[in-house]
């Protein structure tokens, strides 16, 4: 072995495991190897930092300034710098369903109405990261995108896909016959046949340029163009994406806020025919939920009378509007169930006699016996004409029936035909009481089968069904209430029904039921506005019927709607003296007390004008205590006053024509004021009825008030039951929301005193009331909070950036508003957990941030001259964080003008010092977060300014921020309203979040994503409006804001580290929220500063990670954090891909060089500069910062000696 060859002596004898260990230490900087590193006493140019610790990032902004790009324009340069149009603020007009926008007709509106209308009509304000789709956080292969891609593709049909057709063989035989016949007609012989065919065939198309000389390059270019002509751009994207979990770095774009619709059902009323036709019949449809005991739609009125029948009412009915001639309607059902019924009610013209007498002819006469009973029918028709002529404007209840909707839907879905015809007795009855009972009802078994569960309640995919309803029940005069109806409907589902013993009215009503098309033509909204795709206004329309959902629906208002529904229920005139028996109630909406003040705002029913000034209830013959089943729909004026009221006038209608007897005699009056202390009055009322006309000024009082000298029915007891329901996107119908909005608008309008409820709020107690109303928002009902969510959040944000000035004192409401926002979003998160994405973001809140939120207008309307007012002049002040209160501001008690937390012990000299104290308590490394934006000598990230210099900077900042306030403070003593400050929302939000504590801080942490996204959008809007999107990044935001962000990120990182074992779910959400926040900041802030924030997070996590026995959960959080940050669309640019690493001194202090002395892997490396590019040296990790973080994690994981 002595003669061993020289090269063999250098062969390593180590085993594979040692090699892996050696390599991981060599390229990864293993702590074990670094610990004993000693290279011949050479001094390193760069401090050696273990892989388990985060390195200081390069100051990217300074680096780009000092190392200008030498690359010319082109693809490579695009990789090296952010594009100038990287972020854009887009104002997109919101889509309007209707041809005309739904806005109030009034020109003058109060502030609340104005704000609501603005909220429902202004454009969407969208911040768009133009190249976001280039990052890994964007999913290009969504289902919608795939459908869109497939639209332009021709359908590929191959022979193997085609089913063999029975007729194909016959076609081939016919073709052969034709061919043989043509051959027989030609001269004999194959040659002659060929010549004949040749002469009679069409010539082929000429091939242009066939013999021309063309260069090969040109031919290739032409062929390439031909290949591209029909090529699909994204061929492989057509392949469906594999089933996999949604990557954590993907954030879905929220849906555009829009009007809520449930599952939509189209009902077409085709014909209504009775055994005898002697008078007009009026019909209505509505949906009822028996289980919830609730009417879940408004009424749809339709008229199927012949022109001859309509002519009988011509003296009483003005020309009909086209909107009242609709015979088809679209119903919306949010909560479809097995308990939904379609109820059809019929009315007829009032006549002498009770309902039973009037219905008798319809039950005894048959169409087949018309000739036999001709005289009787003529007599009945003559009587009907007399009643129509005299009593044509009055109605009486006649008959009703109901269809069990889900049975129809399920039976239609089970039949294998394009449409279904089903004959129904009373919705689902096996035996029909009609004498013309059909013995073979189509789909009877499926019709009667009741399927339990919501899976059978799908209204979007069943086959259209044509129903023939053959039986109606006559109305019972003493059983007209909704309670009676619910009993009847529940009884219909029982096999031994009480209704089966009733004698039905034979009729034939044909209706079509089908899923509503997505964009139906000729459609009218509940407010009678034309929905788009309305080519011809003369066509009979389809009406959209407003839904009254069975349970609350949590969707914000996006359209203007202001409707009132009045439901007279019952009247008790049993103790009233006189002959009031045929009673009708005339309902009017009044704007004053004169009879001429009735407003034409009551919607018409069928075959009548669109609006009228009055509506009458149906008359129950000879009943002193009638029940009513009327629905009166009113278009509410946008602005209501104390004089707007509902007036109810009770009439006795004389059915018999007597000499000197008027047709109608007033027998009572009552009313409901529309406003009570500024709030819309709705709900259930039991009103006393006056025997005399109300006196002057009655409209501002309630009828419960005993007015002197007035006579009342039954000694002023409540005898008239009526319900008033509002469906409004103006009126919140919640006392807490009403109070908050009223106070905020009183502040804007400088109108004092304000009357809210029973309270009269003066200027001197406005501050306390405002604060209490903000804190009381937590007590409001969730449904109205969600409906007015956009406006509510807008107002809270406005209070943060424009603090009110009350009696010369600035009232700081930033903290209260922040607390209210945190409380509201947590309520939404807890109660609407089904509306969240994979990151726990509530879709309603995400939509608000993405589409609705914008920076509040910081320049308010000039205040109107008030007591000692400014006469319209506006004075600006900066109140963000003043350190000293000016002596000229006389405050009656100690009040901080900063937005600092009053619960924090000690009194910092300035809020900036307060933030510093918070940063200091968390042990934050401030060396890389100090930015001086005040002058050209900005301190680099690596520098560490002296405490003296820092305190001087803070003092200067405080003085500068206070100066403009001092100049204008003398004006504040006489000012009440809003202080038009220069506060910026993102600055105030960061400060409030940093200084909050206790339950408020916990609430904010629970939904950190909301405040982070709100902050980012505010920052982008600020840059956009200040024209700073192109400004150098170091000059975009002030140092105080960056201090707040640093403190915020530091404290939240600390929360993640300290709570990841206790609150796993919350910490996961917090971790992803923080990562997305930093990802967003990389697009708008100083990138070196953001890198320092990332370093702060990684440093806190790493220090905890290596002290744990089982670090897998925290390590997973860290990897998720890095994955989200590295999903940035400009990841390559952020890593400075073309930066030149500084070559270290020789011998290199790197780990690889140190270990190379005992290893054969680097012996032959001559160029040390190139070698450093392939190791995780400190310069590499600093300059390619994000890539360095990821590779560091990989190296640590691959290190076989790493703990855990």
PEHU-V17975 format. One record per helix or strand of 3 or more residues. SS is the DSSP state (hx for helix, st for strand). FROM is the first residue (numbers start at 1). LEN is the number of residues. If there is no record, write none. Layout:
BEGIN
SS_FROM_LEN / SS_FROM_LEN
END
This chain:
BEGIN
hx_7_4 / hx_16_13 / hx_31_5 / hx_60_7 / hx_75_6 / st_87_6 / hx_111_11 / st_124_6 / hx_132_3 / hx_143_9 / hx_159_3 / hx_166_19 / hx_190_11 / hx_216_14 / hx_236_3 / st_263_12 / st_281_9 / st_300_3 / hx_307_5 / hx_322_4 / st_328_6 / st_340_10 / hx_355_10 / hx_367_3 / hx_374_18 / st_395_10 / hx_405_10 / st_419_6 / hx_444_5 / hx_454_3 / st_464_11 / hx_482_11 / hx_498_4 / st_505_11 / st_542_4 / st_562_10 / st_583_8 / hx_595_3 / st_632_4 / st_645_9 / st_664_10 / st_683_5 / hx_698_3 / st_720_9 / hx_735_15 / st_754_3 / st_759_3 / hx_763_17 / hx_782_6 / hx_789_13 / st_804_3 / hx_814_18 / hx_833_3 / hx_843_10 / hx_911_11 / hx_947_26 / hx_985_11 / hx_998_9 / hx_1008_18 / hx_1033_3 / hx_1039_21 / hx_1064_18 / hx_1087_19 / hx_1112_14 / hx_1131_4 / hx_1151_6 / hx_1168_5 / hx_1178_6 / hx_1185_14
END
